Amino acid sequence: MNVDMVFAVILLKDPKSVSLPRMAEFFRTHWPDGPAIAEEDSEPIPNPEGALMYPFSVGDAPAFVIVEDDPIPTEDLELPVLTAWYWPEAAQAVEEHRAFAMVALPTPMSDSLEKTALVTELAASLAKTSDAVAVLWSKANLIHEPEAFFKSAQHIGPDVYPIELWGGFHAEPEPDDSITFFTRGMLNFGLPEIEVYNSHRDLQFIYERVFNIAHFLFERGPVIRDGETVGTNDEERFLVTIAPSRFDARIKTMQIEM
C-alpha cells in the first residue's frame, strides 16, 4: 500500500507554547463531530537532532506533532512569502518565528482528501493554542495568517473544502496587458492544475471562475475532458484543452480559453 504524509507546519515564536492537551481540547470544541484524539498527554520522544516528537492518535489513525527549536531557513520561506498576495504582512510575520511545529498523519494516498481536511483542522487548533505567527502549507508553497487559516478550516464539511489553503492561485501580467492565471497544488490530490493564458478579462472574473472549477474538481474528480467546455452559467462556454503546461512541459494541465 502506498503511503503519503499529510502535514502542515506552524511557525512559532516559542516552542514551549505547544501543548497537545490544549490543541486537543480546542479541536474537540470547534470540531465536535471529528474523531477522538487520544494519548495527547504522552511524553515527547527526542530525536538525535534535538527535535521533540509527540505521538498521538486521531480516531484509529496514528499522528504526531514534531517541535523543532530552530527557525525554518530563510530560503525555504522566500517563495511562499513572495507569492502570498493575499497576506501582505507575511514577510514581517515570518521574521518573528524562532521555532516551528509540524502536525502530520501518515495516510494511504487514496484517502488523502479526508486526511488533509483533518490535518488542516489539527493545524488550526495548534496554531490557535500556541504563539503561532504563520501556517506553512509546504506541498503548495503557501503561507497563511493563523486566524485566516482557522476561519477557512472552520468551513470544512461534506463536499466543502478550503482549497485556498491547499492550492495556490497565481496571476502574472503579460507584456500585452493580458493576464496569465494558474493554480499550483492540485496535483497533490490527483487533479490537474488549471491554467489560463493571456486573458484580457478582469482578474477577479478569472479568479472566481478558476476557483469554482477547482472546487468542482475536488468534488467530482478529474472528470473534465479535452475539448469540453466549462462555465458558471448556461451562457459561459470556455473551451478546455488538456496539454503540457507552458511552465513545465513534464505535466499536463487543464488549459482554459477565457
Secondary structure, DSSP 8 states (H G I E B T S, - for coil): --EEEEEEEEEES-GGG--HHHHHHHHHHH-TTS--EE-TT---EE-TTS-EEEEEEETTEEEEEEEESS---HHHHHHHHHT-TT-TTHHHHHTT--EEEEEEEEEEGGGHHHHHHHHHHHHHHHHHTTTEEEEEEGGGTEEE-HHHHHHHHTT-BTTB--HHHHSEEEEEE-TTS-EEEEEESGGGGT---EEEEEE-S-HHHHHHHHHHHHHHHHHH-S---TT-EE-SSTT--EEEEEEE-SS-TTSEEEEE--
